[in-house]
Amino acid sequence: MSDMENTDQGDGDEERPVDAPDEPGEEKAQLTGRQRLAAGLWPPRVSRAQLIVALLLFVLGLGLAIQVRSNSDNSALRGARQEDLVRILDELDSRTKRLEDEKQRLEGQRTELETSSNQAEEARKQTVEKEQQLGILAGTVAAQGPGITLTISDPKGAVESDKVLDTVQELRAAGAEAIQINDVRVVANTYFSDETGGIGVDGKKVAAPYVFKVIGRPQDLEPALNIPGGVVQTLEKEQATATVARSEKIVVNALRAAKRPDYAQSSSH
């Protein structure tokens, strides 16, 4: 009996199998359906074709929205009363007229500004030209142009200052605009004097040969010197010789310092 009890006791103490821990694959298999769906959708994987399709759909939707809005505006106009349409048309006409008036006003201002600018530019040009002309007459600026070169040779020293003065006056009467004798500029108040071995021009001694550079119309200057009893014949009587040569470009570059008047002032002051 003791043996039977031991046998029963041994049967009762028989070891039961222990559950093994779940494998990782089994834990993943136990995810819910929602979790598996979220895991499949994130992160999103968008292909190039999908992007193009999305862009086309966006553009199509935008176009439809614009068309719907345009149709709505047209529908609103079609549904408006005649009085409202007339009022809208009058407002558009008034706005158009105001814009047209503003355009004309601005164009008028632009024309005035352009005219004023052109007038100012023209006045400036005239002022510069006038200054140059006065500078040529005063001998303060150089000049060039067509004219003649008169060369007086005086080997015996018989030419006196009065003969030179007569020559200058004859040239001025013929239209001379600028005159230079050797290296001295001749102007309105130039004076001549007799000097030993030459003549004095504004106090500066000048020796023969006397070279006159004269700017003016050559067709007028040369005949004025060669008329009977004129400058050339008078100089020949003094045993001097005078030669005249025409030129298309005479340069008068002898300058005089500008002299400020002592008493005369501009009447505009």
C-alpha angles and dihedrals in degrees: 000000000000088000092054092052090052090049092051091045091051090051090052093050094053110132119251121218114261119226111250117232116268116263120238091250090057092053090053090049089055093063115119122250093251091053091050090050092050091048090053095049099045129102091029117232110209120185126211091251090055091052091051092049091049091050092050091050091051092051091047091051092049091051091050091050092052091047091050091050092049091049089049091053091047090047089051091053093046090050095048122106121254091248090055092048091050090049092049091049091049090050091050091049091049092048091048091050092049091050091048091050090049090049092052091047092052091046089051091051090049091051091049091050092048091047092048090047092049091047091049091049091048091049090050091051092048090049092051091047091048091050090051092049092049090045091054092050091047092045094236095120132044121251138197136185143109119320145108141286115224116195119191116193115198109179093165096043092240097135111099131192094263091061090052090049090051089052092051092048091049091052092049091050089053092055105270110169101185130017132188126182110201101309099338124096115226115218137166096282097040114135131197131214138178116259132180107267094007144357134289120242111192088336094309117116116237122188130205138300089066110207115197116197106195128182116206142085106323092206089062101036100052097049090048090061095044100049115122109278090012133127098293095051092044091053091048089057087057088055090251126124127225125196125187124202125183121220137179091218123041117171118208105188104154107115136202127207114254110256119215113220115243098213111006117093134178112273090222092070 
